[in-house]
Amino acid sequence: MRWIVLASVMALAACDPNQMADQAGRRVAATVVLPVVQLDMPTPLAQRATDCIVRNATAAEVQALARDVAVVAGSSTKATIRGIALRPEASACFAANGVPPVRP
């Protein structure tokens, strides 16, 4: 039992604070992206699309999206989401997850 506690403490100590902050920002950004994507597709597909979009966003885009938490997304936020969704990497993620491609 003691080795489990020790392993847990060591794992937490090894966590990169920047990586943890990035992951937290991406979770917050996903709460902004999902309602926008749900306007165009049902929730199960929208969730998969949101994951692809957030995964392919830059750190600066994640920060910008996260700033819109708890407010209705404006045209700039929607444009950012669309721009990320149109990237080849996001398109490949959509295809791999059964999400229809975004029309240019």
C-alpha positions, 0 to 999 in steps of 0.5 A: 500500500505504501508503494502506491502512495509513493508512486502517486506522489512521484507521479504528481511531482513529475507533472509539468505545470505548463502541461497541466495548465494547457490541459486545463485551458483546453478543457475550458476551451472545449466548453466554448467550442461545443455549443458553437459546433452543436449549432451544425450537428447533433451532440455526439458528433459535435463532441467528437468535432470539439475534441478534434478542434481543441486538440488542433488549436494552438496555445494562443487560440486555446487562451482566446477561446477560454476567455469566452467561457460563460458568454455567448460566442461572438463572431471572432470566436466562431471564426477562430473555431472555423479556422481551426476546423478547416486545418488539414490536421483537424480534417484528418481527425474528423475523418478518423472520428466519423465527423463530416468535413467542414465545408470551406 
